């Protein structure tokens, strides 16, 4: 049984962990975002503290890249906005 775990299950677990780690969004600077994305982020900065932005290249689904901007609001609330490269807000999440 120990041999089965060592030779079969542990390598499979390693593959799953590597795949999960590589699926993370890539943090980028605001200046690396397309101008329309920067404009949306700057508009939200007037109302909330900008925490950062990342790019999700959608490698799994093959879709276009999405920019995910995170902001802090008063009273410990947070928001995350998903923005297309053209500057369209695709999703707004309050946490």
Protein Blocks (a to p, Z undefined) as FASTA:
>chain_A
ZZmmmmmmmmmmmmmmmmmmmmpccdddfklpcfklmmmmmmmmmmpccfbdcddehlmn
opacddddddddehhiacdddddfkopafbdcdZZ
